[in-house]
Amino acid sequence: MYCDFWAKFKAAVHDNPNPTTAAKFIHLANNPKGSAALVVQGYDITDPANYHLAVEALRRRYDRPQFTHHFFLQKLENLPVSSASASAQRDTLCQVQACILQLNRLEDTSTSLALKKLIRNKFPRETQLEVNRMEHRSGRIWKMSEFLVGLDDFIQELEKLDDSAVPAVRKTIGRPAVQHLCDFMSVVW
């Protein structure tokens, strides 16, 4: 996706004062794939002045706000409903937040009831009910950022429950061993 590419390229290369324009152009020419590579390869890499022309050509071709908006909205719509586990709900929330951040670049989503409904329906009924209760107790309709914080708060509660659950104990050569698995490591106590 152009937005992701451009954000990374801009931070690492385009806005970096250290590389020469020629070096920036070489980085630009070596990064795009598919049809984006075809856009850049049309410019003579030996002429550093072509760097800015190539950047503009990519922007004209790929920086299309309506396409980007539709892409991230479609991505949200296609998210499956999360299972009830805290980790699955955290994964779903991370994906939702990433899409909302991109949509916020293009429009103000803060008061979109339809978008909140779409997101709410990506979570199990228990989560939906609890977040609705939280919003109701606040006495007002939450903005998108508050709604996402409410989801995050409830998922944190679920994660704390999971963290405090007694792990399974098994016997190994006369002594118990407790195995704890997470996304980053596997530890046997």
C-alpha positions in Angstrom: 0.0 0.0 0.0 1.4 3.4 -1.0 0.6 5.1 2.4 2.7 2.6 4.3 5.5 2.7 1.8 5.6 6.5 1.6 5.4 6.9 5.4 8.4 4.6 5.9 10.3 5.9 2.9 9.7 9.5 3.9 10.8 9.0 7.5 13.9 7.0 6.6 15.1 8.6 3.4 13.1 11.5 1.9 13.1 13.8 4.9 16.6 12.6 6.0 19.1 15.4 5.2 22.1 13.1 5.2 21.8 11.1 1.9 22.4 12.9 -1.3 19.6 13.3 -3.8 21.3 10.6 -5.9 21.4 8.2 -2.9 17.7 8.9 -2.2 16.9 8.2 -5.9 18.7 4.9 -5.7 16.7 3.9 -2.6 13.5 5.0 -4.3 14.3 3.0 -7.4 15.2 -0.1 -5.4 12.1 -0.2 -3.2 8.8 -0.2 -5.2 7.4 -3.5 -6.5 5.1 -4.3 -9.4 3.5 -1.4 -11.3 5.1 1.2 -8.9 8.5 -0.1 -10.0 7.5 0.6 -13.6 6.7 4.2 -12.7 10.1 4.8 -11.2 12.1 2.9 -13.8 11.1 5.4 -16.5 13.3 8.0 -15.0 17.1 8.1 -15.6 18.7 7.2 -12.3 22.0 9.0 -13.3 20.2 12.4 -13.1 19.5 13.3 -9.5 17.0 15.9 -10.6 14.7 13.1 -11.7 14.3 12.0 -8.0 11.7 14.7 -7.4 10.0 13.9 -10.7 9.8 10.2 -9.8 8.4 11.0 -6.3 5.7 13.2 -7.9 4.9 10.5 -10.5 4.4 8.0 -7.6 2.2 10.5 -5.7 0.0 11.2 -8.8 -0.4 7.5 -9.5 -0.9 6.1 -5.9 -1.8 8.8 -3.5 -5.6 8.5 -4.0 -7.5 9.3 -0.9 -10.8 7.8 -2.0 -9.0 4.5 -2.8 -7.2 4.5 0.5 -10.4 5.3 2.4 -12.2 2.5 0.7 -9.3 0.1 1.2 -9.3 0.6 5.0 -13.0 0.7 5.4 -13.2 -2.6 3.4 -10.4 -4.0 5.7 -12.6 -3.2 8.7 -15.7 -4.7 7.1 -13.8 -7.9 6.3 -12.4 -8.4 9.8 -13.9 -11.6 11.3 -15.7 -11.4 14.6 -13.2 -12.0 17.4 -13.5 -15.1 19.6 -14.0 -14.5 23.3 -10.4 -14.9 24.3 -8.6 -11.8 25.5 -5.7 -12.4 23.1 -8.0 -12.7 20.1 -9.9 -9.6 21.1 -6.6 -7.7 21.6 -5.5 -8.7 18.0 -8.8 -7.6 16.6 -8.6 -4.2 18.5 -5.0 -3.7 17.2 -6.3 -4.2 13.6 -9.2 -1.9 14.2 -7.0 0.8 15.6 -4.6 0.6 12.7 -7.5 1.1 10.2 -9.0 3.9 12.2 -5.6 5.7 12.3 -5.4 5.5 8.5 -9.1 6.6 8.1 -8.5 9.6 10.4 -5.9 10.8 8.0 -8.6 11.2 5.4 -11.7 12.1 7.4 -12.9 12.9 10.9 -14.2 9.6 12.3 -14.8 10.9 15.8 -18.6 11.0 15.6 -19.3 8.2 13.1 -22.0 6.0 14.7 -22.0 3.7 11.7 -18.3 3.1 12.1 -18.7 2.5 15.8 -21.4 0.0 15.1 -19.3 -1.8 12.5 -16.4 -2.0 15.0 -18.6 -3.1 17.9 -19.9 -6.0 15.8 -16.3 -7.3 15.5 -16.3 -8.3 19.2 -18.2 -10.9 21.1 -21.6 -10.0 22.6 -20.2 -9.9 26.2 -17.7 -7.3 25.2 -20.3 -5.3 23.2 -22.6 -5.3 26.3 -19.9 -4.2 28.7 -18.6 -1.4 26.5 -22.2 -0.3 25.9 -22.7 -0.2 29.7 -19.5 1.8 30.2 -20.7 4.3 27.6 -24.1 4.5 29.1 -22.7 5.1 32.6 -20.7 8.0 31.2 -24.0 9.8 30.4 -23.1 10.7 26.9 -22.3 9.3 23.5 -18.6 8.5 23.2 -16.4 9.8 20.4 -14.5 7.2 18.5 -11.3 7.7 20.6 -13.3 7.1 23.8 -15.0 4.1 22.3 -11.6 2.5 21.4 -10.3 3.3 24.9 -13.4 1.6 26.4 -12.7 -1.5 24.3 -9.1 -1.4 25.4 -10.0 -1.1 29.1 -12.4 -4.0 28.9 -9.9 -6.2 27.0 -7.2 -5.2 29.6 -9.6 -6.6 32.3 -9.9 -9.8 30.4 -6.1 -10.0 30.0 -5.7 -9.5 33.8 -8.1 -12.4 34.4 -6.1 -14.6 32.0 -2.9 -13.5 33.7 -4.2 -14.4 37.2 -5.5 -17.8 36.1 -3.7 -20.7 37.8 -1.5 -22.3 35.2 -1.6 -26.0 34.6 0.8 -28.0 36.7 2.2 -31.3 35.4 4.6 -33.8 37.0 8.1 -34.1 35.5 10.6 -36.5 37.1 9.2 -36.1 40.6 8.6 -32.4 40.7 6.0 -30.1 39.2 6.7 -27.8 36.3 4.6 -24.9 35.2 4.8 -23.9 31.6 3.9 -20.4 30.5 3.7 -19.5 26.8 3.3 -16.1 25.3 4.0 -14.5 21.9 7.6 -13.7 22.7 9.0 -16.5 24.8 8.5 -19.9 26.3 9.6 -20.4 29.9 9.5 -23.5 32.0 9.7 -22.9 35.7 
